[in-house]
Amino acid sequence: MSARFSFLHLPIQNLCFLMAMMIYAVFGSPTPDLLGVSEVLIALFLLIAIGFSDVKNVSILALGYGLTLPVIIGIVAGNPVSDLIRDIIPFIFLYLPLFLGWMTKTHPRLVIIAVTSIGFIFSLRTIYAYRDILWVPSLWGQGPPADLLYLANSPEVLFSCLICIGFGGKVMMERERQFKGFILILLSLIPLIAMALMTQRAGIGSVIIFVTLCLFGLLYNRSKLAVYFFGGVTVSLLLLWPFIGIVFQSLWQKTELVGLNSRAEEWSAVMHLLSQNPFALFFGFGWGGHFENPAVGGLNVNYTHSLISSLLLKTGIIGTVFILFGCFTGVVRAGFIFLKERVERDYVLMGAVIFPFIISVFLYASYKSLGFGLILLVFSIFLNRKLEKNNQAVP
């Protein structure tokens, strides 16, 4: 990492990471059907950016397991090679902190800015796709989606919305930076509108919960200042209520039509398949495995809407436990460090990253995207702040 360019005075690995993120944001797709020029360039730049400054043996072993036995099972089962690849690549993304965790030590803000920027650009691409009905909220969520890439479902979009709301409110507490904080909060409307256009209930619900927690947290710590924020939120809701009411009506109509999108039925179908095959119960059907998914009208697809049910289907109980332990150890450690250290600046970051994480793991198939790997990478920032504190204590 010693080689440097004069541009931004960043190491070449950091610049390659930024190039990969820029291409992904502008030209990429969270779950591409085919490998195009943009995907190849993203892969090349990420390969150059790889570093192994903090290698965990359990992560290496889990990664190795996922790249061997499920692959062999998938090949023996005759699963299509294209579907094998479409499962293997997202699996590798789960271990992005293993390859790029070094960056959260040297340039943590760069990682946060990169993920936030992707969320904004994805949001703008979504809004552009819906440009014909943008000013007619009553048509939002009606008919087939205009954005066939489902960019607004990406975890980066929700992350960018929450991070701007959280840091915007935090900055507004400072007298000389109130305008900057106000601008950040206004910017959060871009990803929020993108999610509303796709009637993304989980994302919008997360924003409401996040804002509520922030307000009550402020009320507990700085009650006088909380009064102004509560007043501002109330006035904003009253002024925007005609628009907000239409959006909530669309969300409610979607709930009446599709309920919980047959997530329980999807889990039931996965468990039924596994229970019929003792070998599959422990080792899965391999990468590229298909099943008739009730959550998508009974179509034969190679994915579920939960990372856990997907791993159970493809790798069985043994693979699921092994793989999740390998890639989520850092998330658990980050949570313990956050609870123990209670650093004020980390509350916003943890809130902004935990909601996209939970949604991707349990509700949406966004765990199959590079964005989910980036969300896991953000968790590494908490681990490195603990390391920074320990280093400062050494004379």
HELIX and SHEET records of a PDB file:
HELIX    1   1 PHE A    7  HIS A    9  5                                   3    
HELIX    2   2 ILE A   12  PHE A   27  1                                  16    
HELIX    3   3 VAL A   37  ALA A   49  1                                  13    
HELIX    4   4 ASN A   57  GLY A   66  1                                  10    
HELIX    5   5 LEU A   69  VAL A   76  1                                   8    
HELIX    6   6 VAL A   81  PHE A   93  1                                  13    
HELIX    7   7 LEU A   96  LEU A  100  1                                   5    
HELIX    8   8 MET A  103  THR A  106  1                                   4    
HELIX    9   9 PRO A  108  ALA A  129  1                                  22    
HELIX   10  10 ARG A  131  ILE A  133  5                                   3    
HELIX   11  11 PRO A  137  LEU A  139  5                                   3    
HELIX   12  12 LEU A  151  ASN A  153  5                                   3    
HELIX   13  13 PRO A  155  MET A  172  1                                  18    
HELIX   14  14 ARG A  175  ARG A  177  5                                   3    
HELIX   15  15 GLN A  178  LEU A  187  1                                  10    
HELIX   16  16 LEU A  189  LEU A  197  1                                   9    
HELIX   17  17 ARG A  201  ASN A  221  1                                  21    
HELIX   18  18 SER A  223  VAL A  258  1                                  36    
HELIX   19  19 ARG A  263  SER A  275  1                                  13    
HELIX   20  20 PRO A  278  PHE A  283  1                                   6    
HELIX   21  21 PRO A  294  VAL A  296  5                                   3    
HELIX   22  22 LEU A  307  GLU A  341  1                                  35    
HELIX   23  23 GLU A  344  PHE A  362  1                                  19    
HELIX   24  24 ALA A  365  LYS A  368  5                                   4    
HELIX   25  25 LEU A  370  ALA A  393  1                                  24    
SHEET    1   A 2 PHE A 291  ASN A 293  0                                        
SHEET    2   A 2 LEU A 299  VAL A 301 -1                                        
END                                                                             
